[in-house]
Each structure stands twice: as C-alpha cells, then as structure tokens.
Amino acid sequence: MKAEARYEEASNKLAKSILARYHEEQIWSDKIRQMSTWGTWGLMGLNVLLFIVFQIMIEPWRRRRAGPRVRGHSAGGIEWCRQARHEDAMAASVKVEDASLSGALVTLVVDGVMGASESRWRCCEEEAAFEKIVNAEVEG
C-alpha cells in the first residue's frame, strides 16, 4: 500500500510538472508569435513608408537631376534631337530624312509602336517648332 501511494504521489507530481512545463512553453510560444506578428507588420509598414518616400521625394529629385542631361543645352538641342531621331530610326530599320515631315511622322509612329518614351521627344518640341519656322522662312 505504501508503495502504491508513493507511486501515485510521484505520478501526480510528474503530471503537474509536465503540465507546468507545457503551460510555460505555451506562454513563450505565444509571446514569440506575437512579436513575430508585430515584427512582420512593422517591416510591412517600413516598406510602405520607404515606397512613399521614394515616390514622392527621391524619384522627382532624381528626374530633376537627370533632366538637364536629357534635354541638353539650347544651342545643341536641335542637333541632339536630330541625332536621337536618327538613332531611333536606325534601330527600327526605318530610313528617315531629317527635314521631311513624313520622316518625322514615321518616327513618331515607330516610337509609338516600339514604346519609346514621350518625355524624350517632349524636350524637342520647342526646338522642332523653331526649326520648322526657320525652314519655312528660308524656303518661302
């Protein structure tokens, strides 16, 4: 009888010890899971914040900084436009004469089909208009 009582007491003590250890591990597991969730949300928030900062502040700054290189100077702008049109036309295997209106139209169509950026040609609009006026006055 004494042995059975001691066995029962040891068995209960072991079960309580196992339950206490299990409960303790569950608490730590919940804490780790909670910290992991907050960490994930924090990283997602940081990612969104960085995206917004880059889109609102850094990207426009970068474009402004790169702008003068793309547009060129007013003295060399017309020549740069001619060179750019010629390079694009050669890449598309289309022969374009610089002074012809049909050549400019073909270039615009090729750019539209190939997906060339409009911003590259927008910088040339004023110079191209000036060139047409000069050509019209020289011819007329």
C-alpha positions as CSV (number, residue, x, y, z in Angstrom):
1,M,0.0,0.0,0.0
2,K,2.8,2.4,0.8
3,A,4.4,1.7,-2.5
4,E,1.2,2.4,-4.4
5,A,0.7,5.7,-2.5
6,R,4.3,6.7,-3.2
7,Y,3.8,5.7,-6.9
8,E,0.5,7.7,-7.1
9,E,2.1,10.7,-5.5
10,A,5.2,10.6,-7.8
11,S,2.9,10.2,-10.8
12,N,0.8,13.2,-9.8
13,K,3.9,15.2,-9.2
14,L,5.3,14.3,-12.6
15,A,2.0,15.1,-14.3
16,K,1.9,18.5,-12.6
17,S,5.5,19.2,-13.6
18,I,4.7,18.2,-17.2
19,L,1.6,20.5,-17.3
20,A,3.5,23.4,-15.7
21,R,6.3,23.0,-18.3
22,Y,3.8,22.7,-21.1
23,H,2.0,25.8,-19.9
24,E,5.3,27.7,-19.7
25,E,6.2,26.7,-23.2
26,Q,2.8,27.8,-24.5
27,I,3.3,31.2,-22.9
28,W,6.7,31.6,-24.6
29,S,5.3,30.4,-27.9
30,D,2.5,33.0,-27.7
31,K,5.0,35.7,-26.9
32,I,7.2,34.7,-29.8
33,R,4.3,34.5,-32.2
34,Q,3.0,37.9,-31.1
35,M,6.5,39.5,-31.5
36,S,6.8,37.9,-34.9
37,T,3.4,39.3,-36.0
38,W,4.3,42.8,-34.8
39,G,7.7,42.5,-36.5
40,T,6.0,41.5,-39.8
41,W,3.6,44.4,-39.5
42,G,6.5,46.7,-38.7
43,L,8.5,45.6,-41.7
44,M,5.5,46.0,-44.0
45,G,4.9,49.5,-42.6
46,L,8.5,50.4,-43.1
47,N,8.4,49.0,-46.7
48,V,5.3,51.1,-47.5
49,L,6.8,54.2,-45.9
50,L,10.0,53.8,-47.9
51,F,8.0,53.3,-51.1
52,I,6.1,56.5,-50.5
53,V,9.2,58.5,-49.6
54,F,10.9,57.3,-52.8
55,Q,7.9,58.0,-55.0
56,I,7.2,61.4,-53.5
57,M,10.7,62.8,-52.7
58,I,13.6,60.9,-54.2
59,E,12.2,59.9,-57.7
60,P,11.2,63.5,-58.6
61,W,14.6,64.8,-57.3
62,R,16.4,62.1,-59.4
63,R,14.4,63.1,-62.5
64,R,15.1,66.8,-62.0
65,R,18.8,66.0,-61.6
66,A,18.8,63.8,-64.8
67,G,16.7,66.4,-66.7
68,P,19.4,68.7,-67.9
69,R,21.4,65.8,-69.3
70,V,18.4,64.6,-71.3
71,R,17.2,68.0,-72.6
72,G,20.7,69.2,-73.5
73,H,21.5,72.9,-73.9
74,S,19.5,75.2,-76.1
75,A,22.4,75.6,-78.5
76,G,22.9,71.9,-79.1
77,G,19.3,70.8,-78.5
78,I,18.3,70.7,-82.2
79,E,21.3,68.7,-83.1
80,W,20.7,66.3,-80.2
81,C,17.1,65.8,-81.4
82,R,18.3,65.1,-84.9
83,Q,20.8,62.6,-83.6
84,A,18.3,60.9,-81.3
85,R,15.7,60.6,-84.1
86,H,18.4,59.2,-86.4
87,E,19.5,56.6,-83.9
88,D,15.9,55.5,-83.1
89,A,15.1,55.3,-86.8
90,M,18.2,53.2,-87.5
91,A,17.3,50.9,-84.6
92,A,13.9,50.3,-86.2
93,S,15.4,49.8,-89.6
94,V,13.5,52.8,-91.0
95,K,15.2,55.4,-93.1
96,V,14.1,58.9,-92.0
97,E,15.2,62.1,-93.6
98,D,15.7,64.8,-91.0
99,A,14.0,67.6,-92.8
100,S,10.9,65.7,-94.1
101,L,7.6,65.9,-92.4
102,S,6.8,62.3,-93.4
103,G,10.0,61.2,-91.9
104,A,9.0,62.8,-88.6
105,L,5.6,61.2,-88.8
106,V,7.2,57.8,-89.4
107,T,9.5,58.4,-86.4
108,L,6.5,59.2,-84.2
109,V,4.7,56.0,-85.4
110,V,7.8,53.9,-84.8
111,D,8.2,55.4,-81.3
112,G,4.6,54.6,-80.5
113,V,4.9,51.0,-81.7
114,M,8.2,50.4,-80.0
115,G,7.2,52.2,-76.8
116,A,9.8,54.9,-76.9
117,S,9.4,57.4,-74.1
118,E,7.4,60.5,-74.9
119,S,9.5,62.6,-72.5
120,R,12.4,62.2,-74.8
121,W,10.6,63.9,-77.6
122,R,8.8,66.4,-75.4
123,C,12.1,68.1,-74.8
124,C,12.5,68.7,-78.5
125,E,9.0,70.2,-79.2
126,E,10.1,73.8,-78.9
127,E,13.3,73.3,-80.8
128,A,11.4,71.4,-83.6
129,A,8.8,74.1,-83.8
130,F,11.6,76.7,-84.1
131,E,13.4,74.7,-86.7
132,K,10.1,74.4,-88.8
133,I,9.6,78.2,-88.6
134,V,13.2,78.9,-89.7
135,N,12.9,76.3,-92.6
136,A,9.6,77.8,-93.7
137,E,11.0,81.3,-93.8
138,V,14.2,80.2,-95.6
139,E,12.2,78.4,-98.2
140,G,9.4,81.0,-98.6
